[in-house]
Amino acid sequence: MSTLLKRVKKLPKGFVWGGATAAYQVEGATKVDGKGKTMWDDYLKKQGRFSPDPASDFYHLYPEDIELAKLYNLNAIRVSISWSRIFPTGTGEPNKAGVAYYHRLFADCLANGITPYVSLHHFDTPKTLFDKGDWLNRETIDAFVKYADFCFKEFTEVKHWFTINELISLAFSQYIQGSFPPSHHFDVTSAIQAQHNELLAHAKVVNLFKDKGYDGQIGLIHVFQPVYPYPETPANQHAADLEDAFMNRFLLDGTFKGEYTPETMKLINELLKVNNAHLTIEDGDMDILKKACTRNDYFGLNYYQPSFVAAYEGDSTNSFNGTGEKGTSEFKFKGVGQHVKKPGVEQTDWDWNIYPEGLYDVLKRVDKDYPNAKKIYITENGLGYKDKYEGIGKIINDDKRIDFIDKHVDALLKARAEGVNVQGYFVWSLQDQFSWANGYNKRYGLFYVNFETQAREIKKSALWFKELGETLKE
Ligand code: BGP
């Protein structure tokens, strides 16, 4: 039998083998059936680079994508509910057409043996709440709790929930890097406050889910971007520790320890001080986090890349590579560190480091430092690539992507063999989709989407995925 698998391996029995999506990136149909605007609609229009319509038109074509998932041996899918499809202005009366759409989608998944893992917030706050300050305004937290409660009551067919996707990416892209609306640069106070407030929203929802005894399991999703000093000097190690505290430890501590440990806060306070920033924690906040920290059923861990950093004392500055012109990104954070290239580590056209060892390292770290994470799903991992269309019905050769996924799955299996409780892997992404700050030429899918015609084509990575998925049937 011919094989695409580079190294012989088997998936563990019962392993979750899925593809990931997010509502705003796949659904399109942003103006139909009573859907309200998100924080993105007007922003993208004004920016004029690309439109979120029709994206992958998943709103209409989900049966086709679910069918492909089934045919290619996937057993799970990550989807998110678009808050503004259910509550067009964030609160108030539910929009029946939006509710009906998600019932149809979940029914189709289940009928095809594809388990839906559902996030409630994936970078798409309703515009009305965004305009009032997004997560920086506690009204958003209250509205989110009500929306979550509605979904738990309504969508009883869903048994696997995630509250919020990648809290740091949202805060970082909105307030540090400026690549998401409202495009602030190095607004450190807003970034740290948004992290805390999102964590609070997550904890409130987990507590509600457990207190009300809803049927199913719940957790959240963090991207874990490990930070390594380069070259290895004490000053660069300190820079790495500072960035790690801001990007990872603050949120992991808050989620799984229910406190920001003194060691983490020492680093965070140093970073805040040098940037004249502050964090406000209100009375009772930490009690809420504490109560929730043992109640997550699992941890959704997204892994793409590490950063390599060197110490940096100058003013903050950054340039975001949202075009795929290699070598155009820059990141220097005052009093924290600057991103450097580590010789020998390959980078993508968007300057992302390719480093599978990083996945092994973060899995081991969660296992050691955060036992309350209990069980881990890799909820996103994948390669952004300029895939070459070959014509209708022709398989697209994406050997690079196969190599990427293969090595990351190996890293995961190695950590698992050493006792880390990893129970699943979702490739980002199921099909090609719209990328927030990069548009349509940064493709991640197992299935190619011709955005002109919406036709799907098969990539070689889908065949690889199928072959490894076959081992689940043995
Ligand atoms: C994660 C997000 C996804 C997705 C992915 C790839 O941070 O959860 O929504 O976009 O990254 O990122 P990008 O599209 O910027 O390449």
Boltz pocket constraint, residues with backbone or C-beta under 6 A from the ligand:
constraints:
  - pocket:
      binder: B
      contacts: [[A, 22], [A, 25], [A, 165], [A, 166], [A, 169], [A, 223], [A, 380], [A, 384], [A, 428], [A, 434], [A, 435], [A, 436], [A, 437], [A, 438], [A, 442]]
      max_distance: 6.0
